[in-house]
Amino acid sequence: MTISGSLDKALAGAFTRPIPKSAGAQVRYLVKQHHGSTRDVAELLGVSQRTVERYVKDQIKKPRADLAARMAREVTKRWQPQVRAKAKKAAATTDGIIIATRARFGFTAAAGTTDDARMRHLTLALPPAHAARLFDAQEQGAGEQQLQQITADALGEVYFRDSGRRAHGLDVEYTDIEHIAFEL
C-alpha cells in the first residue's frame, strides 16, 4: 500500500456512516455530488453517459471489477468531507497520528557513525506537526516519493533522534516499504 493510500484509509476510519455499497447507490451519490450531471460522472469513471444513467436507474447492478474499484475510490474521496476535515484537523493540531510500518531503514551521519540498512518494524505515535506536514503535502498533490521523505523525516525525528535528545545530524533513509498503515 502507498503512503497516500494509507492516509486515505486512516481518514476513512473516521467516517460515521459507511459508504454506499451497491453500484447504483454509488453512482447516484456521484451524480448528486456533480450537481446532477451524468456526463461529468461518465467522464470521471471512463464510461458512457448512457451507462451512468443505467446505473442510476438500477438497470445495471454488477460493474466490472475495474469499474467497481474506480466507483468505490471516487465515492470514498468525496464521502463525508466535514468528518474528514475534522479528523485531519484533530490529527494536525492535538492528536497526532499513529504509524505502523515495516521497511528498510538506513542512516547517514558524521564520518564513522553510519549504519547499514536493515528491515525494521516500527509502531509509534507521530506528533501533530508531522501529521500536519503529511496531510498538507497530500492535499497539495505531493508524489509518493515526497510523502516517503516526509515520513522518513518524521520517523527520524521521533524514533531515531528521540525528538532532538540524541543522534544529532542523523539522516534516515526509508526504503523497501513492505507495510505501512496510519491510524488517527
Number of C-alpha atoms within 10 A of each C-alpha: 10 15 22 21 14 17 22 17 16 20 22 22 14 16 17 10 10 11 17 16 9 16 20 22 18 21 27 22 19 26 20 13 14 13 10 13 14 22 17 16 24 19 12 13 20 12 13 13 16 12 14 27 20 14 20 21 14 16 12 14 13 13 14 8 9 9 15 15 13 15 20 17 12 16 19 20 14 14 20 17 12 11 15 21 12 13 19 24 17 17 24 21 14 12 18 21 24 18 19 15 17 18 20 17 21 17 17 16 14 11 6 7 10 13 11 9 16 12 15 12 13 14 16 14 20 21 18 19 16 23 28 19 16 24 20 14 16 18 10 8 12 15 12 14 10 15 20 20 16 18 21 18 17 22 25 22 22 18 15 19 18 13 14 13 10 11 16 14 11 18 19 22 19 22 17 12 17 13 14 19 18 22 18 20
